[in-house]
């Protein structure tokens, strides 16, 4: 199973470093969380954590690192350009009940708009499906158009519900992703401006 085997995908561009995507085992995630957080600009931190954070509090850091591989899990993207692997992105999944996992993603600024987020979200969906989830859910701040575009490109079946403080993204995965409802058609028409 994906969660237990530490399955890793390797992507290599024609020229340059290799990118590895793998699930994080329980324990030892603090270094990766810190590396990704430190690679984010103040704006990227705000968009990810929905607050201006100059640093992670110990309580938040502990919560993010509290992985059990089932109810809370994470997938990291690492770049290898030499002997060391450097974390460049992290997606976290948290069980919210009813077959849904909340998803949160961060890609360090130097690697944004280079396909890392899309690969992480695809890996998260595959991992979540292997764990038995049927939906991914996330919260996005109004104005985070890059996240909306990333979600739409990765998951054309995603639904967006506008809210006052945050907008909700809902993504069916696995067999649920192939079921088209009237709400899906309406959401697609609204997204296209039709």
C-alpha positions as CSV (number, residue, x, y, z in Angstrom):
1,X,0.0,0.0,0.0
2,X,1.2,3.5,-0.8
3,X,1.3,4.7,2.8
4,X,3.4,1.8,4.1
5,X,5.9,1.3,1.2
6,X,7.1,4.9,1.2
7,X,6.5,4.9,-2.6
8,X,8.5,7.6,-4.3
9,X,8.1,9.1,-7.7
10,X,11.0,10.6,-9.4
11,X,10.7,13.3,-12.0
12,X,13.7,14.6,-13.9
13,X,13.7,17.6,-16.2
14,X,15.8,17.4,-19.3
15,X,18.5,19.4,-17.6
16,X,18.8,20.0,-13.8
17,X,18.0,18.4,-10.5
18,X,15.8,15.4,-9.8
19,X,12.6,15.9,-7.8
20,X,11.5,13.0,-5.5
21,X,8.0,12.9,-4.1
22,X,7.4,10.6,-1.1
23,X,5.2,10.1,2.0
24,X,6.7,11.1,5.3
25,X,6.9,8.5,7.9
26,X,5.5,9.2,11.4
27,X,8.1,11.1,13.4
28,X,11.0,13.2,12.1
29,X,9.0,15.6,10.0
30,X,10.1,18.7,11.9
31,X,13.2,19.3,9.8
32,X,11.1,19.2,6.6
33,X,8.4,21.4,8.0
34,X,11.0,24.0,9.0
35,X,12.8,23.9,5.6
36,X,9.6,24.4,3.6
37,X,8.4,27.1,6.0
38,X,11.7,28.9,5.8
39,X,11.6,28.8,2.0
40,X,8.3,30.7,1.9
41,X,8.1,34.5,1.5
42,X,5.8,36.4,4.0
43,X,3.1,36.5,1.3
44,X,3.3,32.7,0.7
45,X,3.2,32.1,4.5
46,X,0.1,34.3,4.7
47,X,-1.6,32.4,1.9
48,X,-0.8,29.0,3.3
49,X,-1.5,29.7,7.0
50,X,-4.1,32.4,6.6
51,X,-2.2,34.6,9.0
52,X,1.0,36.7,8.9
53,X,3.5,34.3,10.5
54,X,7.1,35.4,10.8
55,X,7.8,32.0,12.4
56,X,6.0,28.8,13.4
57,X,4.9,28.6,17.0
58,X,6.0,25.4,18.7
59,X,2.4,24.4,19.1
60,X,1.7,24.7,15.4
61,X,5.0,23.0,14.5
62,X,4.1,20.1,16.8
63,X,0.6,19.8,15.4
64,X,2.0,19.7,11.8
65,X,4.6,17.1,12.7
66,X,2.1,14.8,14.5
67,X,1.7,12.3,11.7
68,X,0.3,8.8,12.1
69,X,0.2,7.8,8.5
70,X,-3.6,7.4,8.5
71,X,-5.5,10.2,10.1
72,X,-2.7,12.7,9.6
73,X,-0.2,12.2,6.9
74,X,2.1,14.3,4.7
75,X,3.9,14.1,1.4
76,X,7.1,15.9,0.6
77,X,8.8,17.0,-2.6
78,X,12.5,17.0,-2.4
79,X,15.1,18.2,-5.0
80,X,18.3,16.3,-5.4
81,X,21.2,18.2,-7.0
82,X,24.2,16.5,-5.4
83,X,24.4,14.3,-2.3
84,X,21.7,16.1,-0.3
85,X,17.9,16.2,-0.8
86,X,16.3,19.6,0.0
87,X,12.6,19.8,0.8
88,X,10.8,22.1,-1.7
89,X,7.2,21.4,-1.0
90,X,4.9,19.8,1.4
91,X,1.2,18.7,1.3
92,X,-0.5,17.6,4.5
93,X,-3.7,15.5,4.8
94,X,-5.9,15.5,7.9
95,X,-9.0,13.2,8.4
96,X,-12.1,15.3,8.8
97,X,-14.6,12.4,8.9
98,X,-17.1,11.2,6.3
99,X,-14.4,10.0,4.0
100,X,-12.9,13.4,3.6
101,X,-9.3,14.6,4.1
102,X,-8.4,18.2,4.5
103,X,-5.5,19.1,2.3
104,X,-3.0,22.0,2.7
105,X,0.0,22.6,0.5
106,X,3.1,24.8,0.5
107,X,5.8,25.1,-2.2
108,X,8.9,27.1,-1.5
109,X,8.9,30.3,-3.5
110,X,12.0,29.4,-5.6
111,X,10.1,26.3,-6.9
112,X,6.6,27.8,-7.4
113,X,5.1,27.7,-10.9
114,X,7.4,24.8,-11.9
115,X,4.9,21.9,-11.6
116,X,5.8,20.9,-8.0
117,X,2.4,21.8,-6.6
118,X,0.6,19.9,-9.2
119,X,2.7,16.8,-8.6
120,X,2.2,17.1,-4.8
121,X,-1.6,17.4,-5.2
122,X,-1.7,14.4,-7.5
123,X,0.3,12.4,-5.1
124,X,-1.9,13.5,-2.2
125,X,-5.0,12.4,-4.1
126,X,-3.4,9.0,-4.8
127,X,-2.4,8.6,-1.2
128,X,-5.8,9.7,0.1
129,X,-7.6,7.3,-2.2
130,X,-5.3,4.4,-1.0
131,X,-6.2,5.3,2.6
132,X,-9.9,5.1,1.7
133,X,-10.8,8.8,1.3
134,X,-13.3,9.8,-1.3
135,X,-12.9,13.6,-1.1
136,X,-10.3,16.2,-0.5
137,X,-11.3,19.6,1.0
138,X,-9.3,22.7,1.4
139,X,-9.7,26.4,2.4
140,X,-8.3,29.2,0.2
141,X,-8.1,32.9,1.0
142,X,-10.0,35.2,-1.4
143,X,-7.4,36.5,-3.8
144,X,-5.3,33.3,-3.9
145,X,-5.9,32.9,-7.6
146,X,-2.8,30.8,-8.1
147,X,-4.2,28.1,-5.8
148,X,-7.5,28.2,-7.5
149,X,-5.8,27.8,-10.9
150,X,-3.6,25.0,-9.6
151,X,-6.6,23.1,-8.2
152,X,-8.6,23.5,-11.4
153,X,-5.7,22.3,-13.6
154,X,-5.0,19.3,-11.3
155,X,-8.6,18.5,-10.5
156,X,-11.0,19.7,-13.2
157,X,-13.8,18.2,-11.1
158,X,-13.1,20.5,-8.2
159,X,-15.9,22.6,-6.8
160,X,-15.4,26.1,-5.3
161,X,-17.8,27.5,-2.7
162,X,-17.3,31.2,-2.0
163,X,-17.3,32.2,1.7
164,X,-16.8,35.4,3.6
165,X,-13.3,34.7,5.1
166,X,-12.2,31.7,3.0
167,X,-13.4,29.9,0.0
168,X,-13.8,26.1,0.1
169,X,-12.4,23.8,-2.5
170,X,-14.0,20.3,-2.6
171,X,-12.5,17.6,-4.8
172,X,-14.0,14.2,-5.3
173,X,-11.3,11.5,-5.8
174,X,-11.3,7.9,-6.8
175,X,-14.6,6.5,-8.2
176,X,-16.4,9.6,-6.9
177,X,-14.4,11.8,-9.3
178,X,-16.0,10.3,-12.3
179,X,-19.6,11.0,-11.2
180,X,-20.9,14.2,-12.8
181,X,-23.8,15.9,-11.0
182,X,-25.9,18.9,-11.8
183,X,-23.9,20.9,-9.2
184,X,-20.7,20.0,-11.1
185,X,-22.2,21.3,-14.4
186,X,-23.4,24.5,-12.7
187,X,-20.0,25.0,-11.0
188,X,-18.2,24.5,-14.3
189,X,-20.5,27.0,-16.1
190,X,-20.0,29.6,-13.3
191,X,-16.2,29.0,-13.3
192,X,-16.1,29.6,-17.1
193,X,-18.3,32.6,-16.8
194,X,-21.1,31.0,-18.9
